[in-house]
Amino acid sequence: MASEALYINDRITIAGWELTEQFVLAGGPGGQNVNKVATAVQLFFNVQNSPSLTERVKTNAIRLAGRRVSKEGVLLIEANRFRSQDRNREDARERLKELILEAAAPPPPPRRKTKPTKGSIERRLKEKSGRSEVKKMRGKVGGD
């Protein structure tokens, strides 16, 4: 169990009881330490049933996480970049924080439809007629 709360921003804080950590053996560099100490971290967070997040943030987070979320709505973040357990733990928490911040970001403003400018219309038509002339010149030469 992760004990301390994860502060996301001034409106979102994930309580410590919502996060579950599991330490597993990691591969990669580290010598014999890799074989003896469980340094990799698996951070579990139940996005679907979290009271800390709004419905919009939950749906965005599930969409952003993709295959890392189970059918029950539990997000799994695995961190094994570093050789120490503490640094991997902080890395997993930081990645969860970035995911939720991205999910909580406001949606982009809707696109405003604009008309093409007069100059762009003229350039397009001039280019079309130029291409038409090139293609007309490809025909067979008529003999007189």
C-alpha positions in Angstrom: 0.0 0.0 0.0 1.2 3.5 -0.8 0.9 5.5 2.3 1.3 9.2 1.3 -1.2 11.0 -0.9 -0.3 12.0 -4.5 -0.8 15.7 -5.1 -1.7 16.3 -8.8 -2.8 20.0 -8.8 -4.7 22.4 -6.6 -8.0 20.6 -7.3 -6.9 17.0 -7.6 -5.2 14.9 -4.9 -5.2 11.1 -4.9 -5.5 9.6 -1.4 -2.8 7.1 -0.4 -5.3 4.3 0.1 -6.3 4.5 -3.6 -2.8 3.6 -4.7 -1.4 0.1 -4.5 2.3 -0.7 -5.1 3.8 -4.0 -5.7 7.6 -4.6 -6.0 8.9 -7.2 -8.5 12.2 -8.4 -9.8 13.5 -6.3 -12.7 15.8 -7.2 -15.5 18.5 -5.2 -17.1 21.7 -3.7 -15.6 22.5 -3.9 -11.9 24.7 -7.0 -11.5 23.7 -9.4 -8.8 21.5 -6.8 -7.2 18.9 -7.5 -9.9 18.7 -11.1 -8.9 18.3 -10.4 -5.2 16.3 -7.2 -4.8 12.8 -6.4 -6.1 13.5 -3.0 -7.6 10.8 -2.7 -10.2 7.5 -1.1 -9.1 4.0 -1.9 -10.3 1.6 0.9 -9.3 -2.1 0.1 -9.4 -4.8 2.8 -9.4 -8.5 2.1 -9.8 -9.4 5.0 -12.2 -13.0 3.8 -12.7 -14.0 3.9 -9.0 -11.8 6.8 -7.8 -13.6 9.4 -5.8 -10.8 11.9 -6.4 -11.5 12.3 -10.1 -14.4 13.8 -12.1 -16.2 11.7 -14.7 -14.6 13.7 -17.5 -11.1 13.1 -16.1 -11.8 9.4 -15.6 -12.9 8.9 -19.2 -10.0 10.9 -20.6 -7.5 9.0 -18.4 -8.8 5.6 -19.5 -8.7 6.7 -23.1 -5.1 8.0 -22.7 -3.9 5.0 -20.8 -5.1 2.6 -23.5 -3.9 -1.0 -22.9 -2.5 -0.2 -19.4 -6.1 -0.2 -18.1 -7.9 -3.5 -17.3 -11.5 -4.2 -18.0 -12.3 -3.4 -14.4 -10.8 0.1 -14.8 -7.6 -0.5 -12.9 -4.6 1.3 -14.3 -1.2 -0.4 -14.1 2.0 1.6 -14.3 5.2 -0.4 -14.3 8.5 1.4 -13.6 11.9 -0.3 -13.8 14.1 2.4 -15.4 16.3 2.8 -12.3 18.3 0.5 -10.2 16.8 1.6 -6.9 13.3 0.9 -5.6 12.8 4.4 -4.3 13.6 6.0 -7.7 11.3 3.6 -9.5 8.6 4.3 -7.0 8.9 8.1 -7.6 9.0 7.5 -11.4 5.8 5.5 -11.3 4.0 8.2 -9.3 5.3 10.9 -11.6 4.0 9.1 -14.6 0.6 8.7 -13.0 0.6 12.4 -12.2 1.5 13.3 -15.8 -1.3 11.0 -17.2 -3.9 12.6 -14.9 -2.7 16.1 -15.6 -3.1 15.4 -19.3 -6.5 13.9 -18.8 -7.6 17.0 -16.7 -6.4 19.5 -19.3 -9.3 21.5 -20.8 -10.5 20.5 -24.2 -9.1 22.5 -27.2 -11.4 25.3 -28.4 -13.7 24.3 -31.3 -12.4 25.0 -34.8 -13.9 28.0 -36.4 -14.8 27.6 -40.1 -13.1 30.2 -42.3 -13.5 31.0 -46.0 -10.4 30.8 -48.3 -8.9 34.1 -49.1 -9.4 35.7 -52.5 -5.6 35.3 -53.3 -5.6 31.6 -52.4 -8.6 31.0 -54.6 -6.9 32.8 -57.5 -3.6 30.9 -57.0 -5.5 27.6 -56.9 -7.4 28.3 -60.1 -4.2 29.5 -61.9 -2.3 26.3 -60.9 -5.2 24.2 -62.1 -5.3 25.9 -65.5 -1.5 25.6 -65.7 -1.7 21.8 -65.1 -4.5 21.6 -67.7 -2.2 23.2 -70.3 0.6 20.8 -69.5 -1.8 17.8 -69.9 -3.2 19.2 -73.2 0.4 19.4 -74.6 0.8 15.7 -74.0 -1.6 14.7 -76.7 -0.6 13.5 -80.2 0.8 16.0 -82.6 -1.5 16.7 -85.4 0.1 16.8 -88.9 -0.8 19.5 -91.5 
